[in-house]
Amino acid sequence: MTNPPTAEIILSTSHTHGLVAIAAGEEFLQARDALQEAGFSRLPGGAFAAPLSEAQEARDTASALVHRAHEHGASITTSSRPYLGDTGQEIAARLPGTWSAKVEIYPRKHWQEDIVGSLWDSGDLLKAMLDVHIPCAVVLNNQAGTELMLIERPGHASGYLVGAFATEEYDDNWDEPNAPRSIPLPAATDLAARAVAHTFLPAYRRALHHRRLDTVMTALDRIRPEHETLQAVKESGRFSEGVPLANSRLLPEMERAFADHAWLSFRDVLQHAPLLLSRCRPTASPWPQDAAAMARLRDALAGSQDAWADFNDLRTELYSIPAVLPAHEWSQVRSTLGTAVLPAIETWLADSEAFERQARAAVPGGQVALSAPSPRLLTTRPAQPPASRPAANAHL
């Protein structure tokens, strides 16, 4: 296997920009200097372009590029595909809704590693970003929380790959069991857009639905054991060591600790459950008797909105001031929030089974589930996952 050139200029054609060039390799700055000296101008995203409208001007540019590349030790490669930025724009224009297409250039392979942790994929896109240098990509964004990545399909003379980034609610995507699989796209942009709209996006929406549902149910599973312990103490009148509950100062501290820990998990319910709950239609499911439980859950969420608003206001403030509060003061903030939503927590724990079966029956574009909910998947994380965006204010 031959080593890639240390300085490379990758050429493609564009119906809007003319001749487009990408500087790549460990010494990509040398390739970039050659392009600038040959008369190429920089495009948004980091590529370079020179017009091809005048035949003589195009010949002069090509001659200058060959000479400047030689002087700077840069090799020249001609792509068999059109400029990826044009392809991204054409696909975006054909997708339902309003989409934008943004070019991203990764001159060195390790530059693309910065975005690997944000990808939410279980297919060839993630594998390519880990194993192969991808000098150019396009990010498709619908401004409503959905971001896709488009790259040229490695190892093929034509065609593309498209996969997804996770939504902003999620930072930890490595080996996530619900991750959708990226799909190959044909070279024709109309067919590619159709595949994205009718194959990939529906699968992405189903995967996101399942991920949000698993997030909610996992949060409730974390809360349940400690809640059951607290209730058992109250009902028995004694702590597990047999210490009588009467006149004990331990119960208030136990309740405060539960509220502290419960808030850390229940905020996932407050964030992800409303959308899931809005999709539930008990009367159209095999379990119409769940309608009362769904109403109780909606009321519980409505009664938690003040605490959720206080939390989001506090989180917004922390972006502009240093997080200097001692750990015990953060704990006090969380316990206050947890105490405020304790009735909602108890409702969600009591009706979680009805919620889960209704939410699993409400998968976007899916058939109504006729069997019991399947167990949620638990995965073992690799020892050294790719870097992902850091979770903000995790201590809240």
C-alpha positions as a printed NumPy array, in Angstrom:
array([[  0.   ,   0.   ,   0.   ],
       [  1.45 ,   3.347,  -1.056],
       [  1.557,   6.266,   1.325],
       [ -0.753,   9.188,   0.49 ],
       [  0.958,  12.315,  -0.844],
       [  1.994,  14.791,   1.831],
       [  0.616,  17.657,  -0.262],
       [ -2.249,  17.001,  -2.678],
       [ -4.535,  19.1  ,  -4.85 ],
       [ -7.842,  17.375,  -5.676],
       [ -9.594,  18.88 ,  -8.708],
       [-13.262,  18.648,  -9.649],
       [-15.598,  20.674, -11.834],
       [-18.519,  22.816, -10.747],
       [-21.294,  24.295, -12.859],
       [-21.296,  27.364, -10.597],
       [-17.627,  27.814,  -9.674],
       [-15.739,  26.355, -12.615],
       [-12.656,  24.419, -11.542],
       [-12.701,  23.579,  -7.823],
       [ -9.646,  22.45 ,  -5.877],
       [ -9.186,  21.025,  -2.384],
       [ -5.813,  21.141,  -0.633],
       [ -5.132,  17.998,   1.39 ],
       [ -2.342,  16.051,   3.072],
       [ -0.049,  16.602,   6.034],
       [  1.638,  19.434,   4.139],
       [ -1.629,  20.834,   2.761],
       [ -0.41 ,  24.397,   3.323],
       [  2.024,  23.898,   0.459],
       [ -0.831,  22.793,  -1.785],
       [ -2.87 ,  25.781,  -0.647],
       [ -0.007,  28.16 ,  -1.476],
       [  0.238,  26.655,  -4.959],
       [ -3.485,  27.224,  -5.537],
       [ -3.386,  30.823,  -4.386],
       [ -0.325,  31.591,  -6.509],
       [ -2.031,  30.015,  -9.522],
       [ -4.955,  32.439,  -9.185],
       [ -7.502,  30.294,  -7.343],
       [ -9.835,  32.082,  -4.904],
       [-11.13 ,  30.65 ,  -1.658],
       [-14.736,  29.416,  -1.427],
       [-16.89 ,  29.22 ,   1.73 ],
       [-15.95 ,  26.036,   3.543],
       [-12.305,  25.984,   2.502],
       [-12.167,  24.842,  -1.131],
       [-10.648,  26.962,  -3.909],
       [-12.009,  27.798,  -7.364],
       [-10.977,  29.258, -10.692],
       [-13.428,  30.179, -13.488],
       [-13.585,  28.157, -16.699],
       [-15.768,  30.536, -18.695],
       [-12.956,  31.76 , -20.962],
       [-10.977,  29.049, -22.788],
       [ -7.652,  30.897, -22.802],
       [ -8.028,  31.906, -19.152],
       [ -8.718,  28.279, -18.246],
       [ -5.589,  27.118, -20.109],
       [ -3.487,  29.766, -18.396],
       [ -4.849,  28.748, -14.994],
       [ -4.153,  25.062, -15.655],
       [ -0.606,  25.818, -16.795],
       [  0.047,  28.011, -13.763],
       [ -1.34 ,  25.361, -11.43 ],
       [  0.931,  22.644, -12.841],
       [  3.998,  24.822, -12.415],
       [  3.106,  26.101,  -8.938],
       [  2.206,  22.606,  -7.735],
       [  5.585,  21.322,  -8.916],
       [  7.375,  24.176,  -7.141],
       [  5.59 ,  23.421,  -3.877],
       [  5.925,  19.643,  -4.098],
       [  2.164,  19.067,  -4.407],
       [  0.612,  16.309,  -6.496],
       [ -2.523,  16.888,  -8.571],
       [ -5.444,  14.434,  -8.604],
       [ -8.509,  14.767, -10.823],
       [-11.783,  13.533,  -9.32 ],
       [-14.261,  11.563, -11.412],
       [-17.131,  13.217,  -9.536],
       [-18.47 ,  16.785,  -9.716],
       [-17.737,  19.137,  -6.836],
       [-19.384,  17.753,  -3.713],
       [-20.631,  21.197,  -2.669],
       [-22.796,  21.369,  -5.814],
       [-24.114,  17.877,  -5.192],
       [-25.046,  18.777,  -1.627],
       [-26.872,  21.904,  -2.746],
       [-28.835,  19.986,  -5.377],
       [-29.854,  17.268,  -2.92 ],
       [-30.828,  19.854,  -0.279],
       [-33.027,  21.673,  -2.789],
       [-34.942,  18.449,  -3.505],
       [-35.582,  17.406,   0.115],
       [-38.968,  18.138,   1.746],
       [-38.892,  21.317,   3.796],
       [-36.063,  23.832,   3.851],
       [-32.525,  22.455,   3.927],
       [-29.11 ,  24.068,   3.751],
       [-25.85 ,  22.508,   2.556],
       [-22.536,  23.505,   4.138],
       [-19.163,  22.315,   2.847],
       [-16.574,  21.17 ,   5.376],
       [-12.928,  20.504,   4.426],
       [-10.642,  18.197,   6.412],
       [ -7.157,  18.626,   4.907],
       [ -5.601,  16.192,   7.389],
       [ -7.211,  12.944,   8.509],
       [ -7.12 ,  13.778,  12.201],
       [ -9.218,  16.904,  11.543],
       [-12.234,  14.75 ,  10.734],
       [-11.857,  12.964,  14.07 ],
       [-13.224,  16.092,  15.765],
       [-16.69 ,  15.383,  14.365],
       [-16.699,  11.576,  14.611],
       [-18.07 ,  11.689,  18.154],
       [-21.062,  13.697,  16.945],
       [-22.001,  11.21 ,  14.232],
       [-24.914,   8.913,  15.039],
       [-24.394,   6.025,  12.691],
       [-24.045,   2.248,  12.692],
       [-23.035,   1.839,   9.073],
       [-20.423,   2.654,   6.455],
       [-20.28 ,   6.398,   7.089],
       [-18.872,   6.014,  10.59 ],
       [-16.48 ,   3.317,   9.401],
       [-15.25 ,   5.548,   6.588],
       [-14.732,   8.51 ,   8.908],
       [-12.712,   6.309,  11.249],
       [-10.625,   4.455,   8.667],
       [-10.296,   6.651,   5.58 ],
       [ -9.22 ,  10.24 ,   4.994],
       [-12.329,  12.112,   3.839],
       [-11.047,  15.498,   2.62 ],
       [-14.485,  16.97 ,   1.88 ],
       [-17.986,  16.546,   3.311],
       [-21.297,  18.386,   3.181],
       [-23.513,  18.906,   6.225],
       [-27.236,  19.04 ,   5.374],
       [-29.328,  20.893,   7.962],
       [-33.071,  21.496,   8.085],
       [-32.841,  24.055,  10.955],
       [-35.276,  21.887,  12.936],
       [-32.782,  19.654,  14.693],
       [-31.835,  17.26 ,  11.897],
       [-28.279,  17.261,  10.551],
       [-26.965,  14.812,   7.969],
       [-23.49 ,  14.226,   6.591],
       [-22.867,  13.575,   2.89 ],
       [-19.548,  12.237,   1.597],
       [-18.265,  10.641,  -1.579],
       [-18.525,   6.878,  -1.219],
       [-15.005,   5.561,  -0.558],
       [-13.758,   2.782,  -2.833],
       [-16.28 ,   3.593,  -5.566],
       [-15.893,   5.686,  -8.7  ],
       [-19.313,   7.297,  -8.205],
       [-22.069,   7.612,  -5.653],
       [-22.238,   8.931,  -2.105],
       [-22.912,   8.013,   1.508],
       [-25.316,   9.817,   3.803],
       [-25.68 ,   9.395,   7.55 ],
       [-26.786,  11.388,  10.58 ],
       [-25.447,  13.495,  13.373],
       [-27.17 ,  13.12 ,  16.717],
       [-29.555,  15.871,  17.807],
       [-28.293,  18.519,  20.22 ],
       [-29.877,  16.694,  23.172],
       [-27.304,  13.923,  22.917],
       [-23.53 ,  14.029,  23.362],
       [-22.762,  10.334,  23.858],
       [-23.268,   8.532,  20.538],
       [-20.522,   5.932,  20.414],
       [-21.957,   2.43 ,  19.938],
       [-25.483,   3.705,  20.648],
       [-27.805,   0.749,  19.931],
       [-30.54 ,   2.754,  18.189],
       [-28.207,   4.494,  15.73 ],
       [-29.557,   4.446,  12.159],
       [-27.46 ,   2.975,   9.35 ],
       [-26.03 ,   5.303,   6.729],
       [-27.067,   4.427,   3.178],
       [-25.338,   4.652,  -0.224],
       [-26.745,   7.145,  -2.699],
       [-26.643,   7.031,  -6.502],
       [-24.753,   9.647,  -8.476],
       [-27.943,  11.197,  -9.909],
       [-28.974,  13.907,  -7.446],
       [-32.713,  13.503,  -8.034],
       [-32.505,   9.795,  -7.198],
       [-30.166,  10.538,  -4.278],
       [-32.618,  13.054,  -2.808],
       [-35.459,  10.561,  -3.196],
       [-33.453,   7.937,  -1.289],
       [-32.729,  10.408,   1.499],
       [-36.349,  11.546,   1.754],
       [-38.085,   8.179,   1.435],
       [-35.556,   5.738,   2.896],
       [-33.061,   7.39 ,   5.196],
       [-35.103,  10.107,   6.915],
       [-37.991,   7.779,   7.901],
       [-35.461,   5.325,   9.368],
       [-33.729,   8.208,  11.162],
       [-37.013,   9.408,  12.698],
       [-37.842,   5.898,  13.913],
       [-34.371,   5.522,  15.403],
       [-34.641,   8.869,  17.184],
       [-38.057,   7.905,  18.555],
       [-36.625,   4.696,  20.001],
       [-33.607,   6.508,  21.399],
       [-35.765,   9.071,  23.172],
       [-37.996,   6.333,  24.535],
       [-35.017,   4.339,  25.81 ],
       [-33.656,   7.518,  27.415],
       [-36.925,   8.078,  29.289],
       [-37.293,   4.469,  30.405],
       [-33.643,   4.22 ,  31.485],
       [-34.068,   7.39 ,  33.555],
       [-37.103,   5.913,  35.301],
       [-35.232,   2.655,  35.877],
       [-32.467,   4.594,  37.633],
       [-34.951,   6.362,  39.899],
       [-37.13 ,   3.368,  40.773],
       [-34.895,   1.377,  43.208],
       [-34.11 ,   4.358,  45.431],
       [-37.759,   5.429,  45.387],
       [-38.865,   1.946,  46.405],
       [-36.349,   1.963,  49.261],
       [-37.583,   5.326,  50.489],
       [-41.213,   4.184,  50.349],
       [-40.404,   0.962,  52.19 ],
       [-38.797,   2.951,  55.01 ],
       [-41.82 ,   5.22 ,  55.308],
       [-44.299,   2.348,  55.251],
       [-42.413,   0.189,  57.767],
       [-41.555,   3.002,  60.139],
       [-37.971,   1.707,  60.307],
       [-34.754,   2.026,  58.394],
       [-33.122,  -1.055,  56.928],
       [-30.9  ,  -1.338,  60.012],
       [-34.004,  -1.504,  62.209],
       [-33.624,   2.043,  63.51 ],
       [-37.095,   3.456,  64.303],
       [-38.263,   6.241,  62.003],
       [-39.824,   8.313,  64.812],
       [-37.739,  11.286,  65.915],
       [-34.984,  10.392,  63.458],
       [-33.119,  13.045,  61.532],
       [-32.139,  10.518,  58.891],
       [-35.428,  10.56 ,  56.992],
       [-35.214,  14.239,  55.888],
       [-31.656,  13.651,  54.718],
       [-32.749,  10.49 ,  52.911],
       [-35.547,  12.395,  51.181],
       [-33.181,  15.219,  50.223],
       [-30.644,  12.773,  48.769],
       [-33.381,  11.029,  46.8  ],
       [-34.63 ,  14.334,  45.376],
       [-31.045,  15.263,  44.414],
       [-30.379,  11.992,  42.597],
       [-33.872,  11.756,  41.104],
       [-33.611,  15.177,  39.461],
       [-30.454,  14.151,  37.585],
       [-32.47 ,  11.4  ,  35.911],
       [-35.956,  12.899,  35.734],
       [-34.753,  15.863,  33.692],
       [-34.34 ,  13.33 ,  30.847],
       [-38.044,  12.552,  31.189],
       [-38.954,  16.237,  31.129],
       [-36.848,  16.778,  28.019],
       [-37.791,  13.776,  25.892],
       [-41.177,  12.541,  27.086],
       [-43.41 ,  15.425,  25.851],
       [-42.773,  14.678,  22.165],
       [-43.218,  10.949,  22.696],
       [-46.397,  11.489,  24.669],
       [-47.822,  13.745,  21.952],
       [-47.604,  10.832,  19.498],
       [-49.459,   8.365,  21.704],
       [-53.004,   7.521,  20.61 ],
       [-54.361,   4.979,  23.126],
       [-57.761,   4.678,  21.462],
       [-56.082,   3.632,  18.191],
       [-53.908,   1.036,  19.935],
       [-54.683,  -2.455,  21.281],
       [-54.73 ,  -0.887,  24.779],
       [-57.421,   1.843,  24.806],
       [-57.612,   1.466,  28.577],
       [-54.269,   3.327,  28.777],
       [-56.012,   6.635,  28.02 ],
       [-56.401,   7.466,  31.709],
       [-52.73 ,   6.782,  32.385],
       [-51.714,   8.979,  29.435],
       [-53.844,  11.807,  30.835],
       [-52.174,  11.466,  34.245],
       [-48.735,  11.558,  32.636],
       [-49.589,  14.694,  30.65 ],
       [-50.863,  16.393,  33.802],
       [-47.668,  15.405,  35.623],
       [-45.543,  16.98 ,  32.902],
       [-47.663,  20.133,  32.96 ],
       [-47.2  ,  20.373,  36.719],
       [-43.406,  20.144,  36.297],
       [-43.045,  23.018,  33.845],
       [-42.066,  25.61 ,  36.442],
       [-39.187,  23.465,  37.69 ],
       [-38.139,  22.67 ,  34.112],
       [-38.174,  26.383,  33.243],
       [-36.116,  27.21 ,  36.356],
       [-33.583,  24.543,  35.374],
       [-33.254,  25.854,  31.821],
       [-32.894,  29.448,  33.041],
       [-30.134,  28.349,  35.408],
       [-28.43 ,  26.35 ,  32.664],
       [-28.51 ,  29.395,  30.378],
       [-26.906,  31.553,  33.058],
       [-24.057,  29.079,  33.444],
       [-22.959,  29.709,  29.876],
       [-22.142,  33.308,  30.821],
       [-20.788,  32.917,  34.366],
       [-18.158,  30.55 ,  35.786],
       [-19.546,  27.427,  37.444],
       [-17.936,  28.148,  40.812],
       [-20.6  ,  26.927,  43.235],
       [-19.331,  24.233,  45.641],
       [-20.607,  20.697,  45.125],
       [-22.923,  20.81 ,  48.147],
       [-24.64 ,  23.932,  46.803],
       [-25.226,  22.246,  43.43 ],
       [-26.677,  19.329,  45.364],
       [-29.03 ,  21.694,  47.168],
       [-30.2  ,  23.163,  43.845],
       [-30.892,  19.697,  42.477],
       [-32.721,  18.547,  45.583],
       [-34.944,  21.652,  45.422],
       [-35.817,  20.905,  41.814],
       [-36.323,  17.213,  42.567],
       [-38.637,  17.966,  45.48 ],
       [-40.718,  20.22 ,  43.251],
       [-41.315,  17.428,  40.733],
       [-41.681,  14.573,  43.226],
       [-45.444,  14.115,  42.522],
       [-44.666,  13.904,  38.801],
       [-41.905,  11.381,  39.434],
       [-44.284,   9.154,  41.377],
       [-46.888,   9.367,  38.603],
       [-44.353,   8.452,  35.915],
       [-43.034,   5.532,  37.943],
       [-46.573,   4.237,  38.49 ],
       [-47.654,   4.536,  34.834],
       [-44.359,   3.796,  33.088],
       [-45.494,   0.424,  31.725],
       [-48.521,   1.938,  29.998],
       [-46.373,   4.765,  28.635],
       [-43.772,   2.411,  27.212],
       [-46.218,   0.219,  25.331],
       [-48.077,   3.253,  23.976],
       [-44.843,   4.969,  22.891],
       [-43.579,   1.819,  21.192],
       [-46.889,   1.62 ,  19.341],
       [-46.461,   5.229,  18.199],
       [-43.231,   4.873,  16.219],
       [-43.363,   7.358,  13.302],
       [-44.368,   5.523,  10.145],
       [-44.396,   2.183,  11.92 ],
       [-47.068,  -0.398,  12.507],
       [-48.86 ,  -0.558,  15.833],
       [-47.047,  -2.932,  18.155],
       [-49.12 ,  -6.014,  18.955],
       [-46.729,  -7.676,  21.355],
       [-45.118,  -6.749,  24.646],
       [-42.338,  -4.126,  24.512],
       [-38.953,  -5.619,  23.717],
       [-36.194,  -5.313,  26.335],
       [-34.034,  -2.245,  25.934],
       [-30.561,  -2.938,  24.658],
       [-27.529,  -2.548,  26.88 ],
       [-24.167,  -2.277,  25.189],
       [-20.603,  -2.416,  26.386],
       [-18.63 ,   0.643,  25.412],
       [-15.25 ,   0.211,  23.724],
       [-12.213,   1.038,  25.823],
       [-11.268,   4.09 ,  23.721],
       [-14.248,   5.621,  21.897],
       [-13.794,   8.561,  19.536],
       [-14.007,  11.999,  21.105],
       [-17.459,  13.548,  21.282],
       [-18.723,  16.982,  22.149],
       [-18.495,  17.483,  25.93 ],
       [-21.767,  17.384,  27.829],
       [-22.561,  20.845,  29.134],
       [-23.263,  21.333,  32.857],
       [-23.443,  17.61 ,  33.592],
       [-23.38 ,  18.366,  37.309],
       [-26.838,  19.94 ,  37.091]])
